[in-house]
Amino acid sequence: MATSELAVKAPAAPAGDLVNDFSIQVATVNGSGSQSSNLVLLRTLFQMGIPVSGKNLFPSNIAGLPTWYTIRASHRHYIGRKKETDLLVAMNPETARDDVAGLRPNAAVIYDEPLRLDAQRQDLIFYPVPFDKIVAGVCPEAKLRKLVRNMIYVGVVGELLGMDWAETEKAVRRQFRRKQKAADLNWAAVAAGRDYAQQHLTKRDRCRLERMNETAGQIIIDGNAAAALGCLFAGVTVVAWYPITPSSSLCESLIEYLRKYRIDSATGQATFAAVQAEDELSALGMVLGAGWMGARAMTSTSGPGLSLMAEFTGLGYYAEIPAVIFDIQRVGPSTGLPTRTAQGDVSFTAGLSHGDTRHVVLLPGTARECYELAMRAFDLAEQLQTPVFVLSDLDLGMNNWMAEPFPYPEQPLQRGKVLTAGDLERLGGFARYRDVDGDGIPYRTLPGTDHPQAAFFTRGSGHNDQGQYSEKAADYKDNVDRLLRKFQTARSLVPPAIVERQGVGAHGVIAYGSTHFPLLESLDQLREKQGIDAAYLRLRAYPFGPEIAAFVRAHEVVYVVEQNRDGQMYDLLRLDLPAELAARLRSVRCYDGLPVDARSITETIVHLQD
Amino acid sequence: MATIPAEIKRNRIGLATSDYKGGKSTLCAGCGHNAISERIIDACYELGLDPHRIIKLSGIGCSSKSPAYFLNRSFGFNAVHGRMPSVATGALLANHTMRAIGVSGDGDTVSIGMGQFVHLMRRNLPMVYIIEDNGVYGLTKGQFSATADLGSKLKTGVVNELPPVDTCALAILCGATFVARSFSGDKRQLSAVLKAALAHRGMAMLDVISPCVTFNDHEGSTKSYQYVKEHEEALQDVDFVPVFDDIHVDYDPGTTTEIQLHDGSRLRLRKLERDFDPQNRKGALSLLTSYHAQGEVLTGVFYINPASPDFTGQLNLVPEPLATLPMDRVRPPQTVLDEIMSSLR
């Protein structure tokens, strides 16, 4: 049933020119400085007004292993991964033969001349380029050649595709904006590539760029930086983290923003504390200590770190302490594939820790939602007094995405049910874990509150509604039942699922997170090629709101599309829905570690029709 | 606040000892930990500390139950096993104006909590960290901990064949700025050390030998009352003079070392046998090593460095608690978002 079990045949490339509708794959060696070249290509397309996306497929390594960067231009705004490569830039001798072997007929290959790839296949279009010879001409200093060699392919690609050179130069100068000399040298390398292509290569492939006006006013940002901005504007004050791919850049971006915008220029004093902890256990311990004290505190991690956080998460849940935890998912289990993407932590996160635990999990599907749901996470954590998870993934978190500029938050911070000394005076005290309002959410005081009755004892052991140690059966049961009531309350507080597309007929699709963009493309494929006009509901949180059952009820068959082996969200939905609705769900799973592509989803859904 | 009869003694902020009491202890009668709780109550009362300005934290184990037995008007946090240091760190970052007392045990600190302990010392977090050290796991009924002495024997006859970790030497090595060892049965010394630790701004690590009356107070145990009484050697007489007390001199100035603490109060150490300088890290480490080799339990203040910056100071935080900063100080204005957005175009 899963895609990897299907023999998916690549469809023949369509006839005619591929105008703003193709994908370029650049195969290089990790650590060779190709990232700058790839970003220049990406930005040139973006500045030409063409919808574009870039995906970095990199190894768990600093230098020397193969890495691929895919740039996709799509006039139809498809910014998910495209399975097929139309133009390959083969710079890595180690992988070049395999890279060429994987292409479909009529694809084009720009390659380093000494590799002699043209002998390998007759059905491809080859463009040999003597990179070493060209770089020697523009870069007299031998030791710098390695750094600018990759910029030459930007010029070759640009000449073949018809890039707007003014935009390319702008992109180069932006990339090296702090280093005039480097900018000049790199631009010279682009120009040398361009000149070589003009003089020596005859255009034979069908990929072509034409200026559009589809990106005006938009930004390019990765999901981790977007989430960091969400934390910044949520007013985070305590950040504790431990480095782990692919989450590190979230806290690193955040700390950069905090240093820039949250330090008083006159006194040099900070309105935040950021600590690199000794491990993930400690990171979450710090966040809980800070949340208990009343601060907005966060950490970010990935699978292995999340495993370590299980114990503290249980404490946060049971002692009812606000915390925000970002999990930028990568491929597990264990160390897994640290630099590949998955949605494999869904069921683990939903019930993280031993005993009866259930957690609020937010599911951003776009860069903008990484920003918005980060802010919501802090509000929800304090409103519900519990750890709140934000599940992103490597694809969403580390790759570059186009987005509309983020709006400034309209709502003030929601700080939840906190009693002041004045409240305590008026009320004559309080019981920390009593359900006063019937929503399962108790009241708390912050340590330091100046009132003789403000103090309470926080513990992970059994407690009564006053926070006192208790092993009484009734106290235990009342407490965990109230926690479940609180979880039910969360259903109405979390961001609701969105009907992204209204369909016609019996079919519905449910997806979440980074599956969103490829799914939009897949829906078009299903409609245009298979006649299936499916509706699409995008989940944005767990627990599920009533809109999800309503969507399933309105369709006879509902495909749950996700990037894990076991159909984890499918399972959570089946547990939550009434049996007659649960029976309508079908699991669609793609999980090879690469960002899911539309065609894989489409093929699987088509296969399920049989 | 309850009305207090006039005859009851009050401290400088008008509170009685009863305002510092905790719940009834559920530890074994005669447990050294109860005596330590008493000393904490006395020290906070005598120093006139505001209970609501104190947080008391612990991990898991017999020792870690004790924060429920002192300072009822302080905010308590009984965390998970071995991981109180991280909770304390987060709490103090969120509000660095609070005073923190952490209570741990030898299992909680030196076995499961070793990683967090080491980093807590290294960060010089401003708090008092007490190890109620009995060399044994009490709550799980008497297994050895990593501070059990080589050759010490369990009731079951099992002999410990691994060397102990010296928490004081470790704390000094890692960067703690106030390191002492005392004995739960030494009321006078423990009180003075606790008060000085509370006045210190930085990591004050106290290893307090606290015999387990149930599992480790028999002949053959090196952490029994009997053994400690026979083998304890006090490094110095410890006297603490709070900043608000009149300065008076008990000791012959020729044989005392006086250290001024962060808040202006003074710690006086009367030298006994040797010329010991508690501000010399190397000397402290060498002394601890040599005494250990003799099977002696050396007590006193081994190391103190009142000048070293603590962790919250190093982060250069605003004077107010981060936890309660108003929105306009933590959410940057629209212009900042606009600036960032235009940089991403």
HADDOCK unambig.tbl for C-alpha pairs under 7 A between the chains (distance, minus, plus):
assign (segid A and resid 217 and name CA) (segid B and resid 345 and name CA) 6.79 0.50 0.50
assign (segid A and resid 218 and name CA) (segid B and resid 345 and name CA) 6.02 0.50 0.50
assign (segid A and resid 219 and name CA) (segid B and resid 341 and name CA) 6.87 0.50 0.50
assign (segid A and resid 219 and name CA) (segid B and resid 344 and name CA) 5.10 0.50 0.50
assign (segid A and resid 219 and name CA) (segid B and resid 345 and name CA) 4.32 0.50 0.50
assign (segid A and resid 220 and name CA) (segid B and resid 344 and name CA) 5.79 0.50 0.50
assign (segid A and resid 220 and name CA) (segid B and resid 345 and name CA) 6.41 0.50 0.50
assign (segid A and resid 221 and name CA) (segid B and resid 344 and name CA) 6.82 0.50 0.50
assign (segid A and resid 232 and name CA) (segid B and resid 331 and name CA) 6.78 0.50 0.50
assign (segid A and resid 233 and name CA) (segid B and resid 331 and name CA) 4.91 0.50 0.50
assign (segid A and resid 233 and name CA) (segid B and resid 332 and name CA) 6.39 0.50 0.50
assign (segid A and resid 234 and name CA) (segid B and resid 331 and name CA) 6.34 0.50 0.50
assign (segid A and resid 235 and name CA) (segid B and resid 327 and name CA) 6.96 0.50 0.50
assign (segid A and resid 235 and name CA) (segid B and resid 330 and name CA) 4.42 0.50 0.50
assign (segid A and resid 235 and name CA) (segid B and resid 331 and name CA) 4.75 0.50 0.50
assign (segid A and resid 237 and name CA) (segid B and resid 322 and name CA) 6.13 0.50 0.50
assign (segid A and resid 238 and name CA) (segid B and resid 94 and name CA) 6.63 0.50 0.50
assign (segid A and resid 261 and name CA) (segid B and resid 332 and name CA) 6.93 0.50 0.50
assign (segid A and resid 269 and name CA) (segid B and resid 316 and name CA) 5.26 0.50 0.50
assign (segid A and resid 269 and name CA) (segid B and resid 317 and name CA) 5.16 0.50 0.50
assign (segid A and resid 269 and name CA) (segid B and resid 318 and name CA) 5.10 0.50 0.50
assign (segid A and resid 270 and name CA) (segid B and resid 316 and name CA) 6.19 0.50 0.50
assign (segid A and resid 270 and name CA) (segid B and resid 317 and name CA) 4.73 0.50 0.50
assign (segid A and resid 270 and name CA) (segid B and resid 318 and name CA) 5.63 0.50 0.50
assign (segid A and resid 271 and name CA) (segid B and resid 317 and name CA) 6.20 0.50 0.50
assign (segid A and resid 271 and name CA) (segid B and resid 318 and name CA) 5.94 0.50 0.50
assign (segid A and resid 271 and name CA) (segid B and resid 322 and name CA) 6.23 0.50 0.50
assign (segid A and resid 271 and name CA) (segid B and resid 330 and name CA) 6.77 0.50 0.50
assign (segid A and resid 272 and name CA) (segid B and resid 317 and name CA) 6.97 0.50 0.50
assign (segid A and resid 272 and name CA) (segid B and resid 322 and name CA) 6.69 0.50 0.50
assign (segid A and resid 273 and name CA) (segid B and resid 93 and name CA) 6.39 0.50 0.50
assign (segid A and resid 273 and name CA) (segid B and resid 315 and name CA) 6.68 0.50 0.50
assign (segid A and resid 282 and name CA) (segid B and resid 86 and name CA) 5.13 0.50 0.50
assign (segid A and resid 285 and name CA) (segid B and resid 86 and name CA) 4.85 0.50 0.50
assign (segid A and resid 285 and name CA) (segid B and resid 87 and name CA) 4.72 0.50 0.50
assign (segid A and resid 286 and name CA) (segid B and resid 86 and name CA) 4.77 0.50 0.50
assign (segid A and resid 286 and name CA) (segid B and resid 87 and name CA) 4.77 0.50 0.50
assign (segid A and resid 286 and name CA) (segid B and resid 89 and name CA) 5.80 0.50 0.50
assign (segid A and resid 286 and name CA) (segid B and resid 90 and name CA) 3.81 0.50 0.50
assign (segid A and resid 287 and name CA) (segid B and resid 90 and name CA) 5.78 0.50 0.50
assign (segid A and resid 288 and name CA) (segid B and resid 87 and name CA) 6.27 0.50 0.50
assign (segid A and resid 288 and name CA) (segid B and resid 90 and name CA) 6.91 0.50 0.50
assign (segid A and resid 289 and name CA) (segid B and resid 87 and name CA) 4.13 0.50 0.50
assign (segid A and resid 289 and name CA) (segid B and resid 88 and name CA) 6.02 0.50 0.50
assign (segid A and resid 289 and name CA) (segid B and resid 89 and name CA) 6.99 0.50 0.50
assign (segid A and resid 289 and name CA) (segid B and resid 90 and name CA) 4.45 0.50 0.50
assign (segid A and resid 289 and name CA) (segid B and resid 91 and name CA) 4.27 0.50 0.50
assign (segid A and resid 290 and name CA) (segid B and resid 90 and name CA) 4.37 0.50 0.50
assign (segid A and resid 290 and name CA) (segid B and resid 91 and name CA) 4.32 0.50 0.50
assign (segid A and resid 290 and name CA) (segid B and resid 93 and name CA) 6.79 0.50 0.50
assign (segid A and resid 290 and name CA) (segid B and resid 94 and name CA) 5.01 0.50 0.50
assign (segid A and resid 292 and name CA) (segid B and resid 91 and name CA) 6.99 0.50 0.50
assign (segid A and resid 293 and name CA) (segid B and resid 91 and name CA) 5.50 0.50 0.50
assign (segid A and resid 293 and name CA) (segid B and resid 94 and name CA) 6.13 0.50 0.50
assign (segid A and resid 293 and name CA) (segid B and resid 95 and name CA) 6.84 0.50 0.50
assign (segid A and resid 293 and name CA) (segid B and resid 323 and name CA) 6.48 0.50 0.50
assign (segid A and resid 294 and name CA) (segid B and resid 323 and name CA) 4.88 0.50 0.50
assign (segid A and resid 294 and name CA) (segid B and resid 324 and name CA) 6.80 0.50 0.50
assign (segid A and resid 295 and name CA) (segid B and resid 94 and name CA) 5.54 0.50 0.50
assign (segid A and resid 295 and name CA) (segid B and resid 322 and name CA) 6.49 0.50 0.50
assign (segid A and resid 295 and name CA) (segid B and resid 323 and name CA) 3.77 0.50 0.50
assign (segid A and resid 295 and name CA) (segid B and resid 324 and name CA) 6.86 0.50 0.50
assign (segid A and resid 296 and name CA) (segid B and resid 323 and name CA) 6.96 0.50 0.50
assign (segid A and resid 405 and name CA) (segid B and resid 341 and name CA) 6.03 0.50 0.50
assign (segid A and resid 408 and name CA) (segid B and resid 334 and name CA) 6.13 0.50 0.50
assign (segid A and resid 408 and name CA) (segid B and resid 337 and name CA) 6.90 0.50 0.50
assign (segid A and resid 447 and name CA) (segid B and resid 75 and name CA) 5.73 0.50 0.50
assign (segid A and resid 448 and name CA) (segid B and resid 52 and name CA) 5.34 0.50 0.50
assign (segid A and resid 448 and name CA) (segid B and resid 53 and name CA) 5.04 0.50 0.50
assign (segid A and resid 449 and name CA) (segid B and resid 52 and name CA) 6.64 0.50 0.50
assign (segid A and resid 450 and name CA) (segid B and resid 52 and name CA) 6.07 0.50 0.50
assign (segid A and resid 452 and name CA) (segid B and resid 1 and name CA) 6.16 0.50 0.50
assign (segid A and resid 452 and name CA) (segid B and resid 73 and name CA) 6.18 0.50 0.50
assign (segid A and resid 455 and name CA) (segid B and resid 73 and name CA) 5.41 0.50 0.50
assign (segid A and resid 455 and name CA) (segid B and resid 74 and name CA) 5.60 0.50 0.50
assign (segid A and resid 455 and name CA) (segid B and resid 75 and name CA) 4.96 0.50 0.50
assign (segid A and resid 456 and name CA) (segid B and resid 75 and name CA) 5.72 0.50 0.50
assign (segid A and resid 456 and name CA) (segid B and resid 76 and name CA) 6.58 0.50 0.50
assign (segid A and resid 457 and name CA) (segid B and resid 75 and name CA) 6.11 0.50 0.50
assign (segid A and resid 457 and name CA) (segid B and resid 76 and name CA) 4.55 0.50 0.50
assign (segid A and resid 457 and name CA) (segid B and resid 77 and name CA) 5.97 0.50 0.50
assign (segid A and resid 458 and name CA) (segid B and resid 76 and name CA) 5.81 0.50 0.50
assign (segid A and resid 458 and name CA) (segid B and resid 77 and name CA) 4.60 0.50 0.50
assign (segid A and resid 458 and name CA) (segid B and resid 78 and name CA) 6.04 0.50 0.50
assign (segid A and resid 459 and name CA) (segid B and resid 77 and name CA) 5.87 0.50 0.50
assign (segid A and resid 459 and name CA) (segid B and resid 78 and name CA) 4.67 0.50 0.50
assign (segid A and resid 459 and name CA) (segid B and resid 79 and name CA) 6.21 0.50 0.50
assign (segid A and resid 460 and name CA) (segid B and resid 78 and name CA) 6.84 0.50 0.50
assign (segid A and resid 460 and name CA) (segid B and resid 79 and name CA) 6.51 0.50 0.50
